[in-house]
C-alpha cells in the first residue's frame, strides 16, 4: 500500500494520499455515457481498454519528496482511483468497440494518433472522443502524475463550442470549436500546447469535410476563413515566415471584407513575431482590442 503520494493538479494544488481506506468508485464502462458526464462536469475523459484491466497495470506517481515511484497496479489502489475521479471521468472500454472507433477515423488521423488509440496507455479524450495526449513520449505514457498535472483541464472555457459540436456536426460548429481550442492552447503549458493545436486541427479537418454541405455561394468565403484559421495555428507554433508567405498569396483573392480584419490580425501578429514593428503598425488600426491581447500572448509564447 502506498503510504504517502502527492499528485499535482492543473492549478498546482495537491492531493495527499495516506494508507487510510478510501472508498473506490468503479470506472464507467460506456464511453458515450462517460462523455456526457464529462460534458456536465467540464472534464476530460480518461480511457483505457478493458483488456488492460485484466492484469496488473503499473503507473508512475510522484511522491511528496518529488521522487518518481512505480505503483504495481493502478486498479488496486483506491487512493489513485479517487484522484482520477476528481480530475477526469474514467472509463474502461471493451475491445468490441475498437473496430467502430478505428473505422470512423482511419483515413482522418495520423499514424501516431492511430497507434495511440490502439496501445495500452491511458488516453485523455475530449467529450467528442478525440484523444488529446497523443504525443507524451513513451516515458510519460504511464505517468499518472504527469497526466493529471498536464491534462486535467477544466473545459468550461470550451463548453459552449463542445456542446454545439456534440449536438450537431456542421462546418460552423467544427470551425468554432477548432478556433476555441487554439485560444485554449495559448494558456496551456508549453509541453501540452502542440497536442492541443493538433486537436484543433482535427476539427479543422472536420470543417473541411463539412464545407460542401454549405450553400455554394458561401463556400469561397468559408474556405478562406478556414485557411486563415490554419494560419493562426501556424503562428501559435512560431511559423511567422510561412504565414506571411501564404498571406501574400491570398491578398488578391479575398472575397469578403469581413475576412480582412482576420487577415490584419494575422499580418500584425506575424510582423510582431519577427520584430518588424514598422510593418506591424500598418495593420494595427484594423485589429480589435480583443485580438491585440491575443497577439501579445502569441508573441510572448514564442519568445
Residue pairs with C-beta under 8 A, 6 or more apart in sequence:
1 19
1 77
2 17
2 19
2 61
2 71
2 77
2 79
2 80
3 18
3 19
4 16
4 17
4 18
4 63
4 64
5 16
5 17
5 61
5 62
5 63
5 64
5 79
5 80
6 14
6 15
6 16
6 17
6 62
6 63
6 64
7 14
7 15
7 17
7 61
7 62
7 83
7 144
7 145
7 148
7 149
8 14
8 62
8 145
8 148
8 149
9 15
9 86
9 87
9 148
9 149
9 152
10 87
10 148
10 149
10 150
10 151
10 152
10 153
10 154
15 83
15 86
16 64
17 79
17 80
17 83
18 79
21 78
22 78
22 79
22 81
22 82
23 78
23 82
24 78
24 81
24 82
25 81
25 82
25 85
27 81
27 90
27 91
27 92
28 34
28 37
28 89
28 90
28 91
28 92
29 50
29 91
29 92
29 93
29 94
30 91
31 45
31 47
31 91
31 93
31 97
31 129
34 45
34 47
34 89
34 90
34 91
35 45
35 89
35 125
35 127
35 128
35 129
35 166
36 127
37 89
38 44
38 45
38 88
38 89
38 126
38 127
38 155
39 127
39 159
39 162
39 163
39 166
41 89
42 154
42 155
42 156
42 159
43 87
43 88
43 89
43 152
43 153
43 154
43 155
44 88
44 89
44 124
44 125
44 126
44 127
44 132
44 151
44 152
44 153
44 155
45 88
45 89
45 90
45 91
45 124
45 125
45 126
45 127
45 129
46 84
46 87
46 88
46 89
46 90
46 91
46 122
46 123
46 124
46 125
46 147
47 90
47 91
47 92
47 93
47 122
47 123
47 124
47 125
48 57
48 90
48 91
48 92
48 93
48 120
48 121
48 122
48 123
49 92
49 93
49 95
49 98
49 120
50 92
50 93
50 94
50 95
51 95
52 120
53 75
53 92
56 72
56 73
56 76
57 73
57 74
57 75
58 70
58 71
58 72
58 73
58 74
58 142
59 70
59 71
59 74
59 80
59 122
59 142
59 143
59 144
60 68
60 69
60 70
60 71
60 142
60 143
60 144
60 145
60 146
61 68
61 69
61 71
61 80
61 143
61 144
61 145
62 68
62 69
62 145
63 69
68 143
68 145
71 77
71 80
71 144
74 80
74 81
74 144
75 81
80 144
81 90
83 144
83 148
84 90
84 144
84 148
87 148
87 152
88 124
88 152
98 117
98 118
101 117
101 129
102 114
102 117
102 118
105 113
105 114
105 117
106 114
108 202
108 205
109 117
109 202
110 134
112 134
112 135
113 131
113 134
116 123
116 131
116 133
116 134
117 123
117 131
119 141
121 141
121 142
122 133
122 141
122 142
122 144
122 147
123 131
123 133
124 131
124 132
124 133
124 147
124 151
125 131
125 132
126 132
126 155
126 158
126 162
126 199
127 155
127 162
127 166
128 162
128 165
128 166
130 199
130 202
132 151
132 195
132 196
132 199
133 147
133 150
133 151
133 195
134 195
134 198
135 194
135 195
135 198
136 143
136 146
136 147
136 195
140 146
140 147
150 189
150 191
150 192
151 192
153 184
155 162
157 180
157 183
157 184
158 177
158 180
158 181
158 184
161 173
161 176
161 177
161 179
161 180
162 177
164 173
164 176
164 177
165 173
165 174
165 177
165 203
167 173
169 206
169 210
170 210
170 213
171 207
171 210
171 211
171 213
171 214
171 222
174 203
174 204
174 206
174 207
174 210
175 203
175 204
175 207
175 222
175 225
175 226
175 229
177 203
178 200
178 201
178 202
178 203
178 204
178 206
178 207
178 229
179 200
179 229
179 232
181 196
181 197
181 199
181 200
181 203
182 196
182 197
182 200
182 229
182 232
182 233
182 236
183 294
184 196
185 192
185 193
185 196
185 197
185 200
185 236
186 236
186 294
186 297
186 298
186 301
187 297
188 196
190 301
193 236
193 301
194 237
197 233
197 236
197 237
200 233
201 230
201 233
204 226
204 229
204 230
204 233
207 226
208 226
211 219
211 222
211 223
211 226
212 219
214 222
220 255
221 255
221 256
221 259
224 250
224 253
224 254
224 255
224 256
224 259
225 259
225 262
227 246
227 250
228 250
228 259
228 262
228 263
228 266
231 243
231 246
231 247
231 266
232 266
234 242
234 243
235 243
235 266
235 269
235 270
235 273
235 298
236 298
236 301
238 273
238 302
240 269
240 270
240 271
240 273
240 274
240 302
241 270
241 274
243 266
243 270
244 267
244 270
244 271
244 274
247 263
247 266
247 267
247 270
250 263
254 260
254 263
260 286
261 286
261 287
261 288
264 283
264 286
264 287
265 283
265 286
265 287
265 288
265 291
265 294
265 295
267 279
267 280
267 282
267 283
268 280
268 283
268 284
268 286
268 287
268 295
269 294
269 295
269 298
269 299
271 277
271 279
271 280
271 283
272 280
272 295
272 299
273 298
273 299
273 302
284 292
287 295
